[in-house]
Amino acid sequence: MLLTSELKKEIFKKHGKSETNTGSSEAQIALFTQRINHLTEHLKVSKKDFSTQRALIRLVGKRRALLDYLQKKEINRYRAIIAELGIRK
């Protein structure tokens, strides 16, 4: 897997405001985005890997649910994370 513990800590520090804040919506969205990008690159090479394709679809759904939650609760945090990660709706 591409995500090492050092990379996860860096993502949590940048988006979760500390290395131990792994539960914030922004940190989880950033982590899912990193994993989605990795799986997308894998699927460009291995087009018939259907289990990875299914995992990718599930991750996109989880990220979408977190983004919807954040959009309902705090629109400013939602707009900030969308702009920072370059995600489009």
KAMO-V883941 format. One record per run of one state. SS is the DSSP state (helix for helix, strand for strand, loop for the rest). FROM is the first residue (numbers start at 1). TO is the last residue. If there is no record, write none. Layout:
((SS:FROM:TO) (SS:FROM:TO))
This chain:
((loop:1:4) (helix:5:15) (loop:16:24) (helix:25:45) (loop:46:49) (helix:50:73) (loop:74:74) (helix:75:85) (loop:86:89))
